[in-house]
Amino acid sequence: MTRADLVKAIAESTSMSQTEVDKVLNALFDEVTQVVAKGDEKLTIPGYLTFEQSHRNARTGRNPQTGEPVEIPATNVAKVTVGSKLKAAAKG
């Protein structure tokens, strides 16, 4: 499903226009981006998803072609955790 398909499906099920739904999705993704960028809080949609910033420590990896050690620097990453309702839906 593409974003356009998602917007269309939500618009049909809510009687909102596709433009309004697109604005709502943009606002949602802006909030998610701001929360992850701050790093001091997380955004939780109970039962579905949790978005937060996570710190990944520096470590030594291996170049898969040569086998040589490679230093991977510490970094912050976006972390998305799946909630219980999505886990249950995936199981069937």
Secondary structure, DSSP 4 states (H G I P E B T S, - for coil): --HHHHHHHHHHHHT--HHHHHHHHHHHHHHHHHHHHH-S-EEEETTTEEEEEEEE--EEEE-TTT--EEEE--EEEEEEEE-HHHHHHHH-
